[in-house]
Amino acid sequence: MAIRHDAAVQKGFDTLSKMEVISPATAIKAMEMKHKLTNGSTGGYTHYGLEEIKLREAARERAITAAILQFVPMEQHDAVIELMETVTREYYESIGLGEAYAQQVAKEAMEDHA
């Protein structure tokens, strides 16, 4: 069974490596899936490492959003942010991670209200 998983991971890696750009969020999901498939026995990324990548990606996203909003009239900020959220959700749905994205959004909303 392990050989099948290794082959699947290798084929997936080969496919992904042919793509020009892989978003950090997609890479994180791939790492999490590998961890689940292997029960963490491959000595891959630690939970701390994944969290660090997530934090850096979130900071990068906030910086880009702030930079873009400098060029958007104040009265359109809410519409731009809403559109960015819609596009992000649609992107994750298109790559089969819509449910994971919805869970992450719900988790962040709970943390914001805590």
Order of alpha helices (4+ residues) and beta strands (2+ residues): alpha-alpha-alpha-alpha-alpha
